[in-house]
Amino acid sequence: MLQVRNLSKRYGTRQVVNNVSFNMERGEIVSVVGASGAGKTTLLHLIGGIEKPNTGSVFLEQTEMTMLTISKLAKVRNVQMGFIFQFHYLLPEFTALENVRMPKLIAGRPMKEANQASMEMLKIVGLNEKLYHLPHMLSGGEQQRVAVARALVNRPHLILADEPTGNLDSANAQHIHQLFCKLCATLKQSFLIITHNEALAKQAHRTITMQDGAIVSDVKNEGFDCFDYLH
């Protein structure tokens, strides 16, 4: 589903990502850990097409992302990828429903379809009773769940999450990770998650560790099963 091949990025003389290669399968959760400055966020930006690599390539479902024009790349990011960040970045004047349906409307889908898909996704993340709440009327955990629903509304191949629980308390952080596991089990959704929380990082099929821009380990988390989180 995702193939990263010999990806490198430098800023001036500083090598931030250094010859990184790995694969991801459909329905897989992969966590990426490492010290600050290890190159995790830059790697995520390269995979998501937010930044261009100096060398290497990224393939998403056979599409070579690194060779796309700006307009085609924007379309792929909108439809085939979803992004979740440490801060929810919800539009404050829009309701939960209006925030979630935005990617559908950007993709040119009819309003009726956008509303239906958004309501369905908000129900999946447990917010079906707060469709018309503005962000300031929601808790921090609820705001992040709206952001999760927004990332998922187009049913993308891959979700890229950069410290998605970094701004939450431990209880809400655990809830968000459990939600990812449930979405993996029920929707066969794939997640690539950057996190500093090693305990939460183990709630993934694999954990990739980065150091000085390179992958130093890529290990399977024995005993992890996303179906355990359905109850």
Buried (B, 14 or more C-beta within 10 A) or exposed (E): BBBBBEBBBBEEEEBBBBBBEBEBEEBBBBBBBBEEBBBBBBBBBBBBBBBEBEEBBBBBEEBEBBEBEEEEBEBBBBBBBBBBBBBBEBEEEBBBBBBBBBBBBBBEBEEEEBBBBBBBBBEBBBBEEBBEBBBEEBEEBBBBBBBBBBBBBBEBBBBBBBBBBBBBEEEBBBBBBBBBBBBBBEEEBBBBBBBBBEEBBBBBBBBBBBBBBBBEEBEEBEEBEBEEBEE
